[in-house]
Each structure stands twice: as C-alpha cells, then as structure tokens.
Amino acid sequence: MKKYLTFFIILIFAFTLLLTGCGPKNASDKTLTELEELRLAADEAEMEANDCASKVEDLQTKMTELEQEIEDLKLEIEKYK
C-alpha cells in the first residue's frame, strides 16, 4: 500500500510538471515592447511632474514678492494721504 501511495505521489508530481512546465517563462517581444513604452511614459510623466512642482514653487515665490510689493505700495499711499 505504501509503495502505491509513493508511486501515486510521484505520478501526480510528474503530471503537474508536465502540465505547467518546469522551465522559466519568457516574455514575448510584444510584452517587452509594451513594458518599455510604459517605462518611458512613466519617466516622462515623472519629469513633467517635477517641472510642474518647480513652476509651482517659482510662482509661489513670485506671489509672495508681489504681495510684499502691494503692502509696500499701500504703506506709501498711506504716507502721502
């Protein structure tokens, strides 16, 4: 009985390997091309996001400078009233 159980387990293991294959699965050229395109798009989007963040920072700095200039002009107007 134990001999048959061992044989049955080995048979199931061999059948599983036969169905699934035991070697590595290689990606197709189409899949590799799609992955490369997605990687390039992600890199481009990341650069664009960094550019936008830089622009936002520059605009905030400019806004602060302009607000300070407005306050200075208001003070100058009050001085001449």
C-alpha positions as semicolon CSV with decimal commas, in nm:
position;residue;x (nm);y (nm);z (nm)
1;M;0,000;0,000;0,000
2;K;0,279;0,242;0,091
3;K;0,452;0,154;-0,236
4;Y;0,141;0,250;-0,436
5;L;0,099;0,575;-0,242
6;T;0,460;0,677;-0,317
7;F;0,416;0,588;-0,683
8;F;0,089;0,785;-0,696
9;I;0,252;1,095;-0,540
10;I;0,542;1,078;-0,787
11;L;0,295;1,036;-1,073
12;I;0,095;1,342;-0,962
13;F;0,415;1,546;-0,930
14;A;0,531;1,442;-1,279
15;F;0,188;1,515;-1,426
16;T;0,188;1,861;-1,263
17;L;0,529;1,938;-1,410
18;L;0,409;1,821;-1,748
19;L;0,104;2,048;-1,738
20;T;0,274;2,361;-1,603
21;G;0,621;2,317;-1,745
22;C;0,935;2,333;-1,539
23;G;1,132;2,596;-1,730
24;P;1,123;2,972;-1,698
25;K;0,857;3,157;-1,892
26;N;0,993;3,416;-2,133
27;A;0,802;3,731;-2,211
28;S;0,706;3,786;-2,571
29;D;0,859;4,064;-2,778
30;K;0,525;4,243;-2,776
31;T;0,511;4,236;-2,397
32;L;0,869;4,362;-2,368
33;T;0,793;4,643;-2,612
34;E;0,483;4,742;-2,416
35;L;0,680;4,739;-2,091
36;E;0,949;4,958;-2,243
37;E;0,689;5,205;-2,371
38;L;0,524;5,216;-2,029
39;R;0,860;5,274;-1,860
40;L;0,938;5,561;-2,098
41;A;0,593;5,712;-2,040
42;A;0,639;5,685;-1,664
43;D;0,980;5,854;-1,685
44;E;0,833;6,131;-1,898
45;A;0,543;6,180;-1,657
46;E;0,783;6,195;-1,364
47;M;0,992;6,464;-1,538
48;E;0,676;6,661;-1,618
49;A;0,561;6,635;-1,256
50;N;0,900;6,763;-1,138
51;D;0,876;7,054;-1,385
52;C;0,528;7,139;-1,259
53;A;0,642;7,127;-0,897
54;S;0,928;7,360;-0,984
55;K;0,692;7,601;-1,160
56;V;0,456;7,599;-0,861
57;E;0,744;7,682;-0,630
58;D;0,858;7,966;-0,858
59;L;0,504;8,106;-0,881
60;Q;0,459;8,093;-0,505
61;T;0,784;8,283;-0,460
62;K;0,673;8,542;-0,715
63;M;0,333;8,571;-0,547
64;T;0,498;8,637;-0,211
65;E;0,719;8,905;-0,369
66;L;0,418;9,070;-0,534
67;E;0,216;9,063;-0,210
68;Q;0,507;9,232;-0,033
69;E;0,525;9,492;-0,310
70;I;0,150;9,558;-0,273
71;E;0,190;9,608;0,101
72;D;0,481;9,845;0,041
73;L;0,274;10,045;-0,209
74;K;-0,020;10,060;0,033
75;L;0,211;10,196;0,301
76;E;0,348;10,453;0,055
77;I;-0,008;10,560;-0,038
78;E;-0,098;10,598;0,330
79;K;0,213;10,805;0,380
80;Y;0,103;11,059;0,116
81;K;-0,259;11,091;0,230
